[in-house]
Amino acid sequence: MIFVTAFIVGGIICVIGQILMDVMKLTPAHTMSTLVVSGAVLQGFGLYERLVDFAGAGATVPITSFGNSLVQGALAEANNYGIIGIITGIFEVTSAGISAAIIFSFMAALIFKPKG
């Protein structure tokens, strides 16, 4: 049953993103930003953890989880180091994913011929 729940919740998040692009006519960049901010806001109100507890990977895999991670890291470090902790916490939690995206994008650009 946990797989079905994860599939349904992850699918709903993806459907919301598709509706934002098709109905609201948002660009993919605006849609992605909206979903990241939505995850951050939900984490700020303490709701995203409940969603993760309920849906598991259905809530941790989509892009909304990135916003959740940003706020989670910022709040954890803010408790320890104050205002500076907000900035360092964001980078501490998400640096591996951001670094991987940069490295793999660079390698793909070396192998394939990018347009633009």
Phi, psi and omega per residue, in radians:
M1 nan -0.528 -3.127
I2 -1.109 -0.565 3.116
F3 -1.199 -0.685 3.123
V4 -1.140 -0.770 3.120
T5 -1.084 -0.780 3.116
A6 -1.081 -0.744 -3.139
F7 -1.105 -0.771 -3.100
I8 -1.177 -0.812 -3.123
V9 -1.160 -0.795 3.079
G10 -1.057 -0.679 3.097
G11 -1.139 -0.683 3.115
I12 -1.121 -0.707 3.101
I13 -1.084 -0.746 3.115
C14 -1.161 -0.665 3.099
V15 -1.111 -0.697 3.094
I16 -1.058 -0.771 3.096
G17 -1.080 -0.717 3.127
Q18 -1.166 -0.667 3.096
I19 -1.131 -0.689 3.102
L20 -1.048 -0.654 -3.133
M21 -1.362 -0.740 -3.041
D22 -1.414 -0.812 -3.054
V23 -1.528 -0.811 -3.102
M24 -1.457 -0.145 3.124
K25 1.039 0.605 3.071
L26 -1.406 2.602 3.060
T27 -1.286 2.826 3.092
P28 -0.982 -0.637 3.129
A29 -1.147 -0.736 3.114
H30 -1.174 -0.667 3.119
T31 -1.125 -0.786 3.131
M32 -1.090 -0.773 3.127
S33 -1.095 -0.701 3.122
T34 -1.100 -0.741 -3.138
L35 -1.208 -0.656 3.090
V36 -1.127 -0.788 3.130
V37 -1.129 -0.656 3.103
S38 -1.073 -0.769 3.089
G39 -1.102 -0.673 3.121
A40 -1.163 -0.740 -3.136
V41 -1.152 -0.757 3.111
L42 -1.057 -0.697 3.101
Q43 -1.179 -0.654 3.115
G44 -1.055 -0.602 3.089
F45 -1.555 0.012 3.109
G46 1.371 0.294 -3.089
L47 -1.626 -0.436 -3.045
Y48 -1.202 -0.591 3.104
E49 -1.094 -0.652 3.074
R50 -1.113 -0.703 3.103
L51 -1.117 -0.722 3.100
V52 -1.135 -0.721 3.098
D53 -1.078 -0.635 -3.116
F54 -1.380 -0.777 -2.968
A55 -1.852 -0.202 -3.138
G56 1.051 -2.174 -3.094
A57 -1.123 -0.368 3.087
G58 -1.119 -0.377 3.116
A59 -1.898 -0.350 -3.099
T60 -1.616 -0.305 -3.107
V61 -1.523 -0.721 -3.093
P62 -1.128 2.964 -3.061
I63 -1.118 -0.402 3.107
T64 -1.077 -0.475 3.120
S65 -1.154 -0.473 3.099
F66 -1.130 -0.759 3.068
G67 -1.092 -0.686 3.071
N68 -1.040 -0.806 -3.135
S69 -1.106 -0.690 3.126
L70 -1.047 -0.855 -3.107
V71 -1.213 -0.705 -3.141
Q72 -1.037 -0.814 3.119
G73 -1.143 -0.718 -3.129
A74 -1.120 -0.758 -3.128
L75 -1.193 -0.680 -3.140
A76 -1.108 -0.786 -3.129
E77 -1.338 -0.486 3.098
A78 -1.114 -0.607 3.097
N79 -1.135 -0.569 -3.105
N80 -1.538 -0.707 -2.965
Y81 -2.163 0.090 3.107
G82 1.334 -2.516 -3.058
I83 -1.049 -0.754 3.126
I84 -1.072 -0.580 3.132
G85 -1.108 -0.485 3.109
I86 -1.078 -0.826 -3.113
I87 -1.219 -0.817 -3.111
T88 -1.180 -0.575 3.132
G89 -1.152 -0.667 3.110
I90 -1.066 -0.817 -3.097
F91 -1.290 -0.561 -3.114
E92 -1.127 -0.739 -3.068
V93 -1.357 -0.628 -2.996
T94 -1.839 0.015 -3.032
S95 -1.107 -0.627 -3.133
A96 -1.127 -0.769 3.132
G97 -1.178 -0.715 3.132
I98 -1.159 -0.767 3.121
S99 -1.088 -0.748 3.115
A100 -1.078 -0.722 3.127
A101 -1.093 -0.730 -3.140
I102 -1.169 -0.817 -3.090
I103 -1.126 -0.834 -3.106
F104 -1.209 -0.572 3.057
S105 -1.142 -0.721 3.114
F106 -1.117 -0.771 3.133
M107 -1.118 -0.687 3.100
A108 -1.126 -0.669 3.118
A109 -1.175 -0.521 3.085
L110 -1.266 -0.639 -3.081
I111 -1.427 -0.768 -3.092
F112 -1.828 2.817 -3.138
K113 -1.598 1.825 -3.119
P114 -1.255 2.555 3.091
K115 -1.730 2.493 3.026
G116 1.981 nan nan
